[in-house]
Amino acid sequence: MTISRRLLGAGLAGASLLPGLAAAQQAAQPRMRRTVDADVAMPRAGRREWAAQVQQIRIGLLGGENEADRLGRFDGYRKLIEDTFQVPVRLFPASDYAGVLQAFSAKQIEMSSLGASGYAGAWLDTNGGLEPIVVPEENDGSVAYVSVLVVRADSGIENLEQMRGKTLAWADPNSTSGYLIPRFALRQAGIGVESGQYFSRTGFAGGHEQGVVAVLQRQYDGAVTWASGQGDVAQGYSRGNLRAMVDKGMLNMRDLRIIWTSSPIPNGPTAVRTDLPAAFKEDMKMLHLAMPKSHPQIYEQVERGGGMGYREATHDMFQMIVDLRREEASQRRRRS
C-alpha cells in the first residue's frame, strides 16, 4: 500500500473528526464562561453547606507520569481547594488511566482531570454518572490539542511511510491522543493498526512519558503522545507531555522528530460525579475558571504548561469521542 502525501500531512485524522469539534466549539462558545471574562473571580473562602454531603474531596490523578512527580505537581492545587472550601482534599494517583475510570465507577473519587477518551469511557461505564465542568483553553482561544507521532531524530524515519515494518508504542488504551485518535486516523487512511499489519509490532508503553522514553531508549521506533500544537516546537510546544518532559530535563527536542500530527482533538475536561450537589459543582467550576488568574503557578503545574485558562464544558462537546469509543469497543468484540 502507498500512502498519499495528503494523508501523511497534519490532517490525517480526516474530515470526519474536525467538523464535529468545530461545531461543538461554536455551539458552546456563546454560552460558556471563560477564565478571561472580567467577572470571573475565585470563590470566597469558607466552609460550604455541601460539605455535609462531601466531607472530603478525593481527586483522581491519571497515570502516564511517575507517582512522585504527579503528587508534587498537584500538591499546590490540593492545598488551594482545601484552603478555599475548608474540606480535606486527598489525591489518588492511579497506575494507569483505567484506575481513575474505575474509581469514578466505584464512587471512590469526586473529581479528576481526564482525557476526552477517558471521560467518554467513564461516562459510558457509569451510564452518565459524571459530567465535565471545564476544559483548558489554548493560547489562541481554542479548546483542542493534537496527537503527534515521534521517532528518534537519528532514526532515519522522516514520514509515516517509513514507519512500515517498524515498531509503534501506544500510550494507554484509555488515552485519546495516545491510542483512540491515532488508531482511528490510521484506519481512516487504510493502515492496519494491529501488530504485524502495517507495523511489525505495537504495544502499550504504560503512559505518555513512558512511550517517549521507550523511543529514546530504542525500545520502540515510534510513539504517539500529546501536545498543544502551539508555541515553540523546540520547547515541546506550549503545553503537553513533550513540554513537561523538556521542563523536567528528561527530553531535548533535538533528539526527536515529529513525523505525523493529527487534526484537532477536543481538550479533555475536568469532570465531577453527576450525583454531587449542584453547589459543589458550581464552586469547583468557578475555582478552576479563576485559578489561572489568581494562582498562575498552580495552573501551570496542573496543565503542564500554560494557555489562556479554562472554559465551561458540556457533555455535548465530547459526544463525538463517546461515539468513537463505542466504535472501538464494537471492533474489539468483532476481533474476539
C-alpha positions as CSV (number, residue, x, y, z in Angstrom):
1,M,0.0,0.0,0.0
2,T,1.2,3.5,-0.8
3,I,0.2,6.3,1.5
4,S,-0.6,9.6,-0.3
5,R,1.2,12.7,0.6
6,R,-2.1,14.2,1.6
7,L,-2.6,11.5,4.3
8,L,1.0,12.0,5.5
9,G,0.2,15.6,6.4
10,A,-1.2,17.1,9.6
11,G,-4.8,16.4,8.6
12,L,-4.6,12.6,8.6
13,A,-7.4,12.3,11.2
14,G,-9.7,13.3,8.3
15,A,-12.6,15.5,7.7
16,S,-14.9,13.3,9.8
17,L,-13.2,14.5,13.0
18,L,-12.7,18.2,12.6
19,P,-16.2,19.4,11.7
20,G,-17.6,17.7,14.8
21,L,-15.1,19.5,17.0
22,A,-15.6,22.8,15.3
23,A,-19.4,22.5,15.6
24,A,-19.1,21.7,19.3
25,Q,-16.9,24.7,19.9
26,Q,-19.1,27.1,18.1
27,A,-22.2,25.8,19.8
28,A,-20.6,26.1,23.2
29,Q,-18.8,29.4,22.9
30,P,-21.7,31.9,23.2
31,R,-22.9,30.3,26.5
32,M,-19.7,29.3,28.2
33,R,-18.0,31.3,30.9
34,R,-14.2,31.6,30.5
35,T,-11.1,32.5,32.6
36,V,-10.6,35.6,30.5
37,D,-14.1,37.0,31.5
38,A,-13.7,40.1,33.7
39,D,-16.3,38.9,36.2
40,V,-14.7,35.5,36.8
41,A,-13.2,35.5,40.3
42,M,-12.1,32.9,42.9
43,P,-15.0,31.7,45.2
44,R,-14.9,33.2,48.6
45,A,-13.1,31.2,51.2
46,G,-15.2,29.3,53.8
47,R,-16.9,26.0,54.5
48,R,-20.0,25.3,52.4
49,E,-23.3,23.7,53.0
50,W,-22.4,21.0,50.5
51,A,-19.6,19.9,52.9
52,A,-22.3,18.0,54.9
53,Q,-22.6,15.6,51.9
54,V,-19.0,15.9,50.6
55,Q,-16.9,15.5,53.7
56,Q,-13.7,15.1,51.8
57,I,-12.8,15.8,48.2
58,R,-11.0,12.9,46.5
59,I,-9.2,13.8,43.3
60,G,-8.0,11.1,40.8
61,L,-4.7,11.7,39.1
62,L,-4.2,9.9,35.7
63,G,-1.2,7.6,35.1
64,G,1.4,8.3,32.5
65,E,3.9,10.1,34.8
66,N,5.7,8.8,37.8
67,E,3.7,9.0,41.0
68,A,6.1,11.3,43.0
69,D,6.1,13.8,40.2
70,R,2.3,13.8,40.0
71,L,1.8,14.2,43.7
72,G,4.3,17.0,43.8
73,R,2.8,18.8,40.8
74,F,-0.7,18.7,42.2
75,D,0.1,19.5,45.8
76,G,-0.5,23.2,45.4
77,Y,-3.8,22.5,43.7
78,R,-4.8,20.2,46.5
79,K,-4.0,22.8,49.1
80,L,-5.8,25.6,47.2
81,I,-9.0,23.6,47.1
82,E,-8.6,22.6,50.8
83,D,-7.9,26.1,52.0
84,T,-10.7,27.6,49.9
85,F,-13.5,25.3,50.9
86,Q,-12.1,24.1,54.3
87,V,-12.7,20.4,53.5
88,P,-10.0,17.8,53.4
89,V,-8.6,17.1,50.0
90,R,-6.9,13.8,49.1
91,L,-5.0,12.9,45.9
92,F,-5.4,9.4,44.4
93,P,-2.7,8.7,41.7
94,A,-3.6,5.8,39.6
95,S,-1.1,3.5,37.9
96,D,-2.9,3.9,34.6
97,Y,-5.9,5.6,33.1
98,A,-8.2,2.7,33.9
99,G,-7.6,3.2,37.6
100,V,-9.3,6.6,37.5
101,L,-12.2,5.4,35.4
102,Q,-12.8,2.5,37.8
103,A,-12.6,4.9,40.8
104,F,-15.3,7.0,39.2
105,S,-17.5,3.9,38.7
106,A,-17.0,2.9,42.3
107,K,-17.6,6.4,43.6
108,Q,-14.2,6.4,45.2
109,I,-13.4,9.9,43.8
110,E,-15.3,13.1,43.4
111,M,-13.3,14.8,40.6
112,S,-10.5,14.3,38.1
113,S,-8.9,15.8,35.0
114,L,-9.4,13.3,32.1
115,G,-8.5,13.0,28.5
116,A,-11.5,13.1,26.2
117,S,-11.4,9.4,25.6
118,G,-11.1,8.7,29.3
119,Y,-14.1,10.9,30.0
120,A,-16.1,9.1,27.3
121,G,-15.1,5.7,28.7
122,A,-16.1,6.7,32.3
123,W,-19.3,8.3,31.1
124,L,-20.2,5.0,29.3
125,D,-19.1,2.8,32.2
126,T,-21.2,4.8,34.7
127,N,-24.2,5.4,32.4
128,G,-23.7,9.1,32.5
129,G,-22.5,9.2,36.1
130,L,-20.0,12.0,35.6
131,E,-20.1,15.4,33.9
132,P,-17.5,17.8,32.6
133,I,-17.1,21.2,34.3
134,V,-14.3,22.9,32.4
135,V,-11.8,22.4,29.6
136,P,-8.4,24.1,29.1
137,E,-8.2,26.8,26.5
138,E,-5.1,27.1,24.4
139,N,-3.3,30.4,23.6
140,D,-5.5,31.0,20.5
141,G,-8.7,30.5,22.5
142,S,-9.3,27.0,21.0
143,V,-10.2,24.1,23.2
144,A,-8.3,21.5,21.2
145,Y,-4.9,19.8,21.1
146,V,-3.1,17.3,18.8
147,S,-1.7,13.8,18.8
148,V,1.8,13.5,17.5
149,L,3.9,10.5,16.4
150,V,7.5,10.9,17.4
151,V,10.7,9.0,16.4
152,R,14.3,9.4,17.3
153,A,15.9,12.2,15.2
154,D,18.8,9.9,14.2
155,S,16.4,7.0,13.2
156,G,16.3,7.9,9.5
157,I,12.5,7.8,9.7
158,E,11.1,11.0,8.2
159,N,7.4,10.2,7.5
160,L,4.7,7.7,8.1
161,E,5.5,5.7,5.0
162,Q,8.9,4.9,6.5
163,M,7.2,3.5,9.7
164,R,6.1,0.5,7.6
165,G,7.6,-2.6,9.3
166,K,8.7,-0.6,12.4
167,T,7.5,-0.8,16.0
168,L,5.0,1.6,17.5
169,A,4.1,2.3,21.1
170,W,0.6,3.4,22.2
171,A,0.4,5.3,25.4
172,D,-2.6,3.8,27.2
173,P,-5.8,2.1,26.0
174,N,-7.9,4.8,27.5
175,S,-5.8,7.7,26.1
176,T,-7.4,9.9,23.4
177,S,-4.2,11.1,21.7
178,G,-2.1,8.1,22.7
179,Y,-4.5,5.5,21.3
180,L,-8.1,6.3,20.3
181,I,-7.5,9.1,17.8
182,P,-4.3,7.8,16.1
183,R,-5.9,4.4,15.6
184,F,-9.0,6.0,14.2
185,A,-6.9,8.2,11.9
186,L,-4.7,5.4,10.7
187,R,-7.6,3.2,10.0
188,Q,-9.3,6.0,8.0
189,A,-6.1,6.1,5.9
190,G,-6.3,2.4,5.2
191,I,-3.4,1.5,7.6
192,G,-3.8,-1.7,9.7
193,V,-3.2,-0.8,13.3
194,E,-2.8,-4.2,14.8
195,S,0.6,-5.8,15.4
196,G,2.0,-7.4,12.2
197,Q,-0.3,-5.5,9.8
198,Y,1.5,-2.2,8.9
199,F,3.7,-2.0,11.9
200,S,5.8,-5.0,12.8
201,R,4.8,-4.7,16.5
202,T,2.6,-2.4,18.6
203,G,2.3,-2.3,22.3
204,F,1.4,-0.2,25.3
205,A,4.2,1.8,26.9
206,G,2.3,2.4,30.1
207,G,1.7,6.1,29.6
208,H,2.8,9.1,27.5
209,E,6.0,9.8,29.3
210,Q,7.0,6.1,29.2
211,G,6.3,6.0,25.4
212,V,8.7,8.8,24.6
213,V,11.3,7.3,26.9
214,A,10.9,3.9,25.1
215,V,11.6,5.7,21.8
216,L,14.7,7.5,23.2
217,Q,15.9,4.2,24.6
218,R,15.3,2.4,21.2
219,Q,12.7,0.0,22.7
220,Y,10.2,1.3,20.0
221,D,10.8,3.1,16.8
222,G,7.9,5.5,17.3
223,A,5.3,6.5,19.9
224,V,2.2,8.7,20.0
225,T,1.7,11.3,22.6
226,W,0.0,14.7,23.1
227,A,0.9,18.3,22.7
228,S,-0.9,21.6,22.4
229,G,0.3,22.0,18.8
230,Q,1.0,25.7,19.6
231,G,4.1,27.5,20.7
232,D,7.8,26.7,20.2
233,V,8.3,23.1,19.0
234,A,11.9,23.2,20.3
235,Q,10.5,23.6,23.8
236,G,7.9,20.8,23.3
237,Y,5.1,23.3,22.4
238,S,3.3,25.5,25.0
239,R,1.7,22.6,26.8
240,G,1.6,18.8,26.9
241,N,3.7,15.7,27.5
242,L,6.6,16.8,25.4
243,R,6.7,20.2,27.2
244,A,6.5,18.5,30.6
245,M,9.4,16.2,29.8
246,V,11.5,19.2,28.5
247,D,10.7,21.2,31.6
248,K,11.8,18.2,33.8
249,G,15.1,17.8,32.0
250,M,14.0,14.4,30.6
251,L,14.0,15.4,27.0
252,N,15.8,17.6,24.5
253,M,13.5,18.1,21.5
254,R,16.6,17.9,19.2
255,D,16.6,14.1,19.9
256,L,13.1,13.6,18.5
257,R,11.4,14.1,15.1
258,I,7.7,14.6,14.8
259,I,6.5,12.8,11.7
260,W,2.8,13.0,12.0
261,T,0.3,15.4,13.6
262,S,-3.4,14.7,14.0
263,S,-6.3,17.1,13.3
264,P,-7.5,18.9,16.4
265,I,-8.8,16.8,19.3
266,P,-11.2,18.2,22.0
267,N,-9.2,19.0,25.1
268,G,-10.0,16.6,28.0
269,P,-12.2,18.0,30.7
270,T,-12.1,18.2,34.5
271,A,-15.1,16.1,35.4
272,V,-17.1,15.5,38.6
273,R,-19.6,12.9,39.6
274,T,-23.2,13.8,38.5
275,D,-24.7,12.8,41.8
276,L,-22.8,15.5,43.8
277,P,-24.6,18.7,44.9
278,A,-25.1,21.4,42.3
279,A,-23.4,24.0,44.6
280,F,-20.3,21.8,44.8
281,K,-20.1,21.6,41.0
282,E,-20.5,25.4,40.7
283,D,-17.8,26.1,43.3
284,M,-15.4,23.7,41.6
285,K,-16.2,25.2,38.2
286,M,-15.5,28.8,39.4
287,L,-12.3,27.8,41.3
288,H,-10.9,26.3,38.0
289,L,-12.0,29.3,35.9
290,A,-10.4,31.8,38.3
291,M,-7.3,29.8,39.2
292,P,-5.2,30.7,36.1
293,K,-5.6,34.4,37.0
294,S,-5.3,34.2,40.8
295,H,-2.8,31.3,41.1
296,P,-1.0,31.1,37.7
297,Q,1.9,28.9,39.0
298,I,-0.6,26.3,40.3
299,Y,-2.5,26.4,37.0
300,E,0.7,25.9,35.0
301,Q,1.7,22.9,37.2
302,V,-1.7,21.3,36.8
303,E,-1.7,21.8,33.0
304,R,2.0,21.1,32.4
305,G,2.4,24.4,30.7
306,G,0.1,27.3,30.1
307,G,-2.7,28.6,27.8
308,M,-5.5,31.1,28.3
309,G,-7.1,29.3,31.2
310,Y,-10.3,27.3,31.2
311,R,-13.8,27.4,29.6
312,E,-17.0,25.9,30.9
313,A,-17.7,22.5,29.3
314,T,-20.8,20.4,28.5
315,H,-21.2,16.7,27.6
316,D,-22.1,17.6,24.0
317,M,-18.5,18.7,23.4
318,F,-17.5,15.0,23.8
319,Q,-20.3,13.2,22.1
320,M,-18.1,12.6,19.1
321,I,-15.5,10.9,21.3
322,V,-18.2,8.8,23.0
323,D,-19.2,7.6,19.6
324,L,-15.6,6.7,18.7
325,R,-15.3,4.7,22.0
326,R,-18.4,2.8,21.1
327,E,-17.0,2.1,17.6
328,E,-13.7,0.9,19.1
329,A,-15.4,-1.4,21.5
330,S,-17.5,-2.8,18.7
331,Q,-14.4,-3.6,16.6
332,R,-12.8,-5.3,19.6
333,R,-15.8,-7.5,20.0
334,R,-15.7,-8.4,16.3
335,R,-12.0,-9.3,16.5
336,S,-12.5,-11.5,19.5
